[in-house]
Amino acid sequence: MEVLYIALQHAHSGLRWVVLALLIAAIVKAGGKRRGGTVYPGKDKLALFALISVHLQLIIGLVLYLWLSPLVSFAGDVMGNSVTRFYTVEHLLGMIIGIALVTIGYSKAKRQAELNKGWKTIGTFYLIGLLVILVSIPWPFRNLGAGWF
Ligand code: HEM
């Protein structure tokens, strides 16, 4: 279990950069297309890959949360310790909201394809989702024991 924990922790930590890069790329693309007046195709590959990357983080995160991470706790003074509080409550809630925004944005845009509002929807929902995800990441300067990779 120890090996699996270390492997998933590293995968989850490194994947953050993939998530951030794909979200930013999808937002920039949506912004440019909107100004260019291009019709949303119903499914944008970049928006889809960004969606998949956050769902992958959700799955790995849930495995860490439910079975492997010693930083998640439901016993003792969970709220009094800033590290257990962060991983047990704040990181989970923030990321669920961020991932939900990206998911809603993608599926809403798909339905708006003919109305040509899709790019705007992707841009808006992904941007707010990205901001929520950014503030929910345990960046090293927040002293939560996590690294850059
Ligand atoms: C886009 C979504 C997410 C991103 C970018 C993200 C990012 C991160 C990062 C950077 C760490 C620190 C890893 C380290 O360096 O030690 C971390 C830890 C953790 N994340 Fe996430 N996370 C996401 C979603 C989730 C979700 C949805 C859950 C729970 C369901 C979750 C559960 C955890 C847990 C339990 C840890 C602590 C692992 C440990 O024991 O070190 N994450 N996350």
Residues whose N, C-alpha, C, O or C-beta is under 5 A from the ligand:
A	BS01	HEM	Q9 H12 S13 R16 V19 V54 Q57 L58 G61 L62 L64 Y65 S69 P70 L71 V72 Y87 L92 M95 I96 I133 P138 A146 G147 F149
